[in-house]
Every structure is written in structure tokens, then in C-alpha cells.
């Protein structure tokens, strides 16, 4: 089925009710000076979707990010907004959502959100990127979020990846839609602090609009793709180090076959101490 949606739209897929079919969340009609809506498209399993509106219209909604922040087995949703408040929506597992930001800011000014367990405590924390910086909020067991750090110079669109395979996820932020900017790469030191590091793709300011990580050559280390506002992209190969890695092939059984939304928990010894990492 092909669905035509008016205005600029941003979306993300997940099986939010665990019925084995991939559903879709889309922000519709996000144009300046006009309110947008967060729409859930529920897959019926027969090649069609039913639409459900989440919340009320809001100005300058910008992105949606799924994550099971409370570890109850179903994906929850964070909707980023630039002017109106951003919202955290809790999924009850039966297709119903309630909103409570649990300490996350409601001041808007959020271009994009990225989830990761950056402190290796077993639950997903969140990075909120803006035009000024990236703010990190630590998840306290799914009950609340507390501000943990502000990374100056990390503008816009954050993405997480353990690029050096040391067991701690690092953060990359890329932006440049308004004026050329340098991408900002922050190394996770494993003690709650981050250090900005320089790599070849951070040395030159350009018109970036985001990034994506993936091991395209299957050597065990994550490479990075920088998206450009113009008709081109930049792909950078990770030159790797002596650290090790594991890879998993997941097949969904109780839910969608691609296992989208699954979590893998690994207990490893990092720096002489046992550490558990939660990866999505």
C-alpha cells in the first residue's frame, strides 16, 4: 500500500503492540508557522494501516525516537520539538500511550533524540540535540531522568556508537543546515565523562544534516556515513584497533521476524571490572 502524506514528514518503524507486524509513527505537516501532528499507523497484517493521532497539534515537531526506556518489553516514544514542548510517551503494550516526561525537558529546543545505555547500567539513557549543544539525561531505572552532562559543540543530530570497541558507547553530533559546521565526536571515558576527539571527518566544517553508523565491510568495527544537505554523502572507514567484538543475528519469534526493537545484554570485563551493556 502506498500512502501519500502532505507536508514535510519524519517517521520511524517499530512493532509497538507486539503483534508481529511493523507499525509506523510519522510527524505530519511540520512546516514553519503551522502545527504538526504525531500519527501512529498501526499495521493490520493485511497490507493496510489504521491511523491514530497521538496528542494534540504542536508547532515545529521534528523527529520521533523509539526505545523501551522502562524495560517492560514494549517500545516507548520520544517526540522531539523545536518550539513546543518535546514529549515522552509511555507504551502500555496494548497500543495505548500516556505522556509524562519524567524529568526530561519540556522547553522545546530539541532537534533530535538518540537512545543508548551510555553508563552500562542496563537501561536506556537519552541524548537531546539542539542548535546549541547536546544534553545527556541518565535513566534512573525507568522512574525518572536526571541531567548528566552538556556537550558543548555537539550540535544538532546525535548518534551513538562504540567506535573503538572499548565497551562504552560514544557520541557523534553533526549539523550544518544553516551554516557549515564541524561534526563533533565525543569519546565515552567510562566514568561518566566524555572527551572530544578529532578524526578525519571532524576536521572540516561542511553542510552536514546527520550521520549513521554501520560495519559496511564486516571487520567488526563501526564505520560512519555523514549525510550532506547537497546531493552527496561521505562514507568514512574505521581503521580499527586491537579490541574485540561480538556479532549477533537475531530472528524474531514472538514478535516481528526482523527482531526490530530487541535488546541484547552482554556481561563483559572492561578495565578489570564486570560491566553489563544494553544494546538495541
C-alpha positions in Angstrom: 0.0 0.0 0.0 1.2 3.5 -0.9 0.3 6.3 1.4 0.7 10.0 0.4 1.3 12.4 3.2 1.2 16.2 2.8 3.9 18.5 4.1 7.3 17.5 5.4 7.2 14.2 7.3 9.5 12.3 9.6 8.9 8.8 10.7 10.2 5.6 12.4 9.0 2.0 12.4 8.6 -0.5 15.2 6.2 -3.2 16.3 4.7 -1.2 19.2 2.0 -3.6 20.2 3.9 -6.9 19.7 1.6 -8.4 17.2 4.4 -9.3 14.7 3.6 -6.5 12.2 5.7 -3.4 11.8 3.9 -0.2 12.7 4.8 3.4 11.8 5.0 6.7 13.6 5.1 9.8 11.4 5.1 13.5 12.1 2.9 15.1 9.5 2.7 18.7 8.3 5.8 20.1 10.1 6.1 23.3 8.2 7.0 26.7 9.8 4.2 28.6 11.5 1.8 25.7 11.2 1.2 22.9 13.8 2.1 19.3 13.1 0.6 16.1 14.3 2.1 12.9 15.6 0.4 10.0 13.8 0.6 6.3 14.6 -0.1 4.0 11.7 -1.0 0.5 13.0 -0.4 -2.4 10.6 -3.4 -4.6 10.4 -1.5 -7.6 8.9 -3.5 -7.4 5.6 -1.4 -4.8 3.8 -3.3 -1.8 5.3 -2.9 0.6 8.2 -5.2 2.3 10.7 -4.3 5.8 11.8 -4.3 7.0 15.4 -3.4 10.6 16.4 -1.1 10.9 19.4 -1.5 14.1 21.4 -2.6 17.5 20.1 -1.2 19.6 17.3 2.1 21.3 18.1 4.5 23.7 16.3 7.8 22.5 14.9 7.7 18.9 15.8 10.9 17.5 14.4 11.6 13.8 15.0 10.5 10.6 16.6 12.7 8.1 18.5 11.5 4.6 19.8 13.1 2.9 22.9 11.9 0.7 25.8 13.1 3.1 28.5 11.3 1.3 31.4 12.3 -2.3 30.4 8.7 -3.6 30.3 9.1 -5.2 26.9 7.4 -2.7 24.6 8.8 0.3 22.8 8.1 3.8 24.1 8.3 7.0 22.1 10.1 10.4 22.4 8.8 13.2 20.1 11.3 16.0 19.6 10.1 19.6 19.1 12.0 22.8 18.4 9.5 25.3 19.8 6.6 23.5 21.5 7.5 21.0 24.3 9.0 17.7 23.4 7.1 14.7 24.8 7.9 11.2 26.2 5.1 8.8 25.6 4.9 5.5 27.6 3.5 2.5 25.8 1.3 0.2 27.9 1.9 -2.7 25.5 -1.7 -2.7 24.3 -1.4 0.2 21.9 -2.3 2.9 24.5 0.1 5.8 25.2 0.3 8.2 28.1 2.7 11.2 28.4 5.0 12.1 31.3 8.5 13.5 30.7 9.8 12.1 34.0 12.4 14.9 34.3 13.2 15.3 30.6 13.0 19.0 29.5 9.7 20.4 28.2 11.2 23.6 26.8 11.3 22.5 23.2 14.7 23.3 21.5 15.2 19.6 20.6 16.1 18.8 17.1 16.7 15.1 17.6 16.9 12.4 20.3 19.1 9.3 20.4 18.9 6.5 22.9 21.7 4.4 24.3 22.9 2.8 27.6 26.0 5.0 27.9 26.6 4.3 31.6 26.2 0.4 31.2 23.6 0.1 34.0 21.1 -1.9 31.9 18.6 0.8 30.9 18.5 3.3 28.1 19.6 6.9 28.5 18.9 9.7 26.1 20.8 12.4 24.2 18.9 15.5 23.2 20.5 17.6 20.4 19.7 21.2 19.8 21.1 24.2 17.8 23.4 25.0 20.8 24.6 21.6 22.3 23.7 18.1 23.2 22.2 17.3 26.6 22.6 13.9 28.2 20.0 12.6 30.6 20.6 9.5 32.7 17.8 6.9 33.1 17.2 6.1 36.8 15.6 2.7 36.4 12.7 3.9 34.2 11.3 6.0 37.0 12.9 9.3 36.1 15.6 11.0 34.1 18.3 13.3 35.6 20.5 15.7 33.7 24.0 14.3 33.5 26.1 16.3 31.1 26.0 19.0 28.4 28.4 18.5 25.5 29.2 22.0 24.1 29.9 22.0 20.3 27.9 18.8 19.8 25.1 20.4 17.7 22.0 19.0 16.2 21.7 15.3 15.4 23.4 13.0 17.8 24.1 9.3 17.1 25.6 6.7 19.4 28.2 4.1 18.5 31.1 2.3 20.3 33.5 3.2 17.5 36.7 1.9 19.3 35.1 -1.3 20.8 36.1 -0.5 24.4 32.6 -1.4 25.7 31.4 2.2 26.1 29.2 3.9 23.5 30.5 7.2 22.1 28.6 10.1 20.6 28.7 11.9 17.3 26.8 15.0 16.5 26.5 16.5 13.0 24.8 19.7 11.9 25.3 22.3 9.2 21.9 23.1 7.6 22.1 26.8 8.4 25.8 27.3 8.1 28.8 24.9 7.7 29.7 23.2 11.0 32.2 20.6 12.1 31.0 17.3 13.2 31.7 16.7 16.9 32.9 13.3 18.1 32.9 12.6 21.9 34.7 9.6 23.4 33.0 8.0 26.4 35.6 7.6 29.1 33.6 5.1 31.0 33.5 7.1 34.2 30.6 9.4 33.3 32.7 11.9 31.4 33.2 12.5 27.6 36.2 13.9 25.8 36.0 15.5 22.4 38.4 13.8 19.9 39.5 14.7 16.4 39.1 12.3 13.5 39.4 13.0 9.7 35.6 13.5 9.4 35.6 16.2 12.2 38.3 18.4 10.8 36.4 20.3 8.1 33.2 22.3 8.5 30.5 21.4 6.0 26.8 21.4 5.5 26.0 18.2 7.4 22.5 17.1 8.3 23.1 13.9 10.2 25.0 10.7 10.5 24.6 6.9 10.6 26.9 4.1 11.9 27.3 0.6 10.4 30.0 -2.0 9.8 29.8 -2.0 6.0 33.0 -4.1 5.5 32.2 -6.7 8.2 35.5 -6.2 10.0 34.0 -5.8 13.5 34.3 -2.0 13.7 31.7 0.6 13.0 32.2 2.9 10.1 30.3 6.2 9.7 28.2 7.9 7.0 27.8 11.6 7.1 24.7 13.0 5.3 25.0 16.2 3.4 22.4 18.8 2.6 23.5 18.7 -1.0 23.3 15.7 -3.4 26.1 13.7 -1.8 27.2 11.7 1.2 30.6 10.9 2.8 31.5 7.4 3.9 34.4 7.0 6.4 36.1 3.7 7.1 37.1 2.8 10.6 40.8 1.9 10.8 40.1 -0.2 13.9 42.4 -1.3 16.8 43.2 -4.5 18.8 39.9 -4.6 20.7 37.4 -7.5 20.1 33.8 -7.7 19.2 30.7 -9.9 19.0 28.0 -10.1 16.3 24.5 -11.5 16.6 21.9 -12.5 14.0 18.5 -12.0 15.6 15.3 -13.6 14.3 12.0 -12.6 16.0 9.7 -15.4 17.1 7.1 -13.9 19.5 7.2 -10.6 17.6 8.3 -9.3 14.2 10.6 -11.6 12.3 13.4 -8.9 11.9 13.6 -8.6 15.7 13.3 -4.8 15.4 13.2 -3.4 19.0 15.0 -6.4 20.5 17.6 -5.9 23.2 20.9 -7.9 23.6 22.5 -7.9 27.0 26.2 -8.8 27.3 28.2 -9.0 30.5 31.9 -8.4 29.9 35.0 -7.5 31.9 36.0 -3.9 30.9 39.0 -2.4 32.6 39.1 -5.2 35.1 35.5 -4.7 36.2 32.4 -6.6 35.1 30.1 -4.4 33.1 26.7 -5.1 31.5 25.7 -3.3 28.3 22.2 -3.0 26.9 22.2 -2.7 23.1 19.2 -2.2 20.9 
